Amino acid sequence: MPSTSSDSSDEEKGAKQEDTAAGENVDPNVKLAEVRGQNGVTLIVHQVKRDSGGFVTVQGEIKNESDEARPVAGWAGSESLIVQKNPNSVAGAALIDKVGKKRYYVLRDTENRCLCTTNLVPLQVGKSTSVFMQFPAPPATTTEVDFTLPTFATTSLKISG
């Protein structure tokens, strides 16, 4: 029985990690960038961190500063397989290394599920939602990238770590 409880707690940790990955260990008072989107929606980037596993994770929050609820459609991008497996997500994000002349897309598993926030619901007036996106890391010499997310302006981000 102890192994069963250990297994279920590991599953619970995995489920919790998926739900809380955005915003975990991130200071909400840090504002690396504020990017205006369509119809009064704003993306605030709190952290852009390179980790030892060869990834860059972008964490932030999307706020609805308009006077009506806003849909999340379009943030998953336009690649049909990604949209199908990750509806209502931020899978359409990309990092652009202008110096290295490469574009990095959100990572995905073998079933095309993104390593990003999914299952987003329409943003109600004055509400926000935490988001994260994980990308393959550009070379260590690349310390600044452009960040794009469909329906938002492009912004430049410095990579830490």
C-alpha positions in Angstrom: 0.0 0.0 0.0 2.8 2.6 0.7 3.9 2.4 -2.9 0.3 3.1 -4.0 0.1 6.2 -1.9 3.5 7.3 -3.1 2.3 6.8 -6.7 -0.8 8.7 -6.2 1.0 11.6 -4.5 3.4 11.7 -7.4 0.4 11.9 -9.7 -1.1 14.6 -7.5 2.2 16.5 -7.6 2.2 16.2 -11.4 -1.3 17.5 -11.7 -0.5 20.3 -9.3 2.6 21.2 -11.2 0.6 21.5 -14.4 -2.0 23.7 -12.8 0.5 26.0 -10.9 3.5 26.2 -13.2 2.5 29.7 -14.2 3.4 32.0 -11.3 5.2 29.5 -9.2 8.3 31.2 -7.6 7.7 34.4 -9.7 7.6 37.8 -8.2 4.3 39.4 -9.4 5.9 42.9 -8.7 8.6 42.4 -11.4 7.5 43.7 -14.7 10.0 42.9 -17.5 7.6 43.9 -20.2 4.0 45.1 -20.7 2.6 44.2 -24.0 -0.7 45.6 -25.3 -3.1 43.2 -27.1 -6.3 43.7 -28.9 -9.4 45.1 -27.2 -8.0 46.2 -23.8 -6.0 43.0 -23.0 -2.5 43.3 -21.6 0.3 40.8 -21.2 2.7 41.5 -18.3 5.9 39.4 -18.4 7.3 38.7 -14.9 10.1 36.3 -15.7 12.2 35.0 -18.6 14.5 32.3 -17.3 17.0 29.9 -18.9 17.4 26.7 -17.0 20.1 24.0 -17.0 17.9 21.6 -19.0 18.2 23.7 -22.1 14.9 25.5 -21.9 13.7 29.1 -21.6 10.5 29.7 -19.6 8.5 32.9 -20.0 6.0 33.5 -17.1 3.5 36.3 -16.8 -0.1 37.2 -16.6 -2.7 38.4 -19.0 -5.1 41.1 -17.8 -8.5 42.2 -19.1 -8.5 46.0 -18.6 -11.5 46.5 -20.9 -15.1 46.9 -20.0 -16.4 43.5 -21.2 -15.3 39.9 -21.1 -12.6 39.0 -23.7 -12.2 35.6 -25.5 -8.8 33.9 -25.5 -9.2 32.7 -29.0 -6.2 33.2 -31.3 -3.4 32.8 -28.7 -2.9 29.2 -29.7 -1.7 30.3 -33.1 -2.8 29.1 -36.5 -1.1 25.7 -36.8 -4.1 23.4 -37.0 -2.5 20.4 -35.1 -1.4 22.7 -32.2 -4.8 24.4 -32.1 -6.6 21.1 -32.1 -4.5 19.7 -29.2 -4.2 22.9 -27.2 -7.4 25.0 -27.6 -7.6 28.1 -25.5 -3.9 28.1 -24.8 -0.8 30.3 -25.4 0.8 27.8 -27.8 1.1 30.4 -30.5 3.9 32.2 -28.7 7.4 32.4 -30.2 10.9 33.7 -29.3 12.9 35.3 -32.1 16.7 35.4 -31.9 17.5 38.2 -34.3 21.2 37.8 -34.1 21.1 34.0 -34.6 18.3 34.5 -37.1 16.2 31.7 -35.5 12.6 31.4 -34.3 11.8 29.2 -31.3 8.3 27.9 -30.8 6.6 26.6 -27.7 7.8 23.1 -26.9 5.4 20.2 -27.3 5.3 16.6 -26.4 4.9 13.6 -28.8 1.2 14.1 -28.8 1.5 17.8 -29.8 0.4 19.0 -26.3 2.3 22.3 -25.6 4.4 23.0 -22.6 2.4 26.1 -21.9 -0.8 27.3 -20.2 -3.9 25.6 -21.6 -7.6 25.5 -20.9 -7.9 29.3 -20.6 -11.3 30.7 -20.1 -12.6 34.0 -21.4 -11.2 36.8 -19.2 -13.8 38.6 -17.3 -13.7 42.4 -16.8 -10.8 43.4 -14.5 -9.6 39.8 -14.1 -6.2 38.3 -14.9 -4.8 34.8 -15.5 -1.2 33.5 -15.0 0.5 32.1 -18.1 3.7 30.3 -18.9 5.4 29.1 -22.1 8.5 26.9 -22.4 10.8 27.1 -25.4 14.0 25.5 -26.5 16.9 27.7 -25.3 18.8 29.8 -27.8 22.6 29.6 -27.5 24.0 30.8 -24.2 25.5 33.9 -26.0 21.9 35.0 -26.8 20.7 37.1 -23.9 17.9 39.0 -25.6 15.1 37.8 -27.8 11.9 39.2 -29.3 8.7 37.7 -27.9 5.5 37.3 -29.9 2.0 36.0 -29.0 -0.8 36.3 -31.5 -3.0 39.4 -31.0 -0.3 41.1 -28.9 2.5 43.5 -30.0 6.1 42.1 -30.2 8.4 43.0 -27.3 12.1 42.5 -26.5 13.0 40.4 -23.5 16.2 39.8 -21.6 16.9 36.2 -20.6 18.1 35.6 -17.1 19.8 32.5 -15.7 
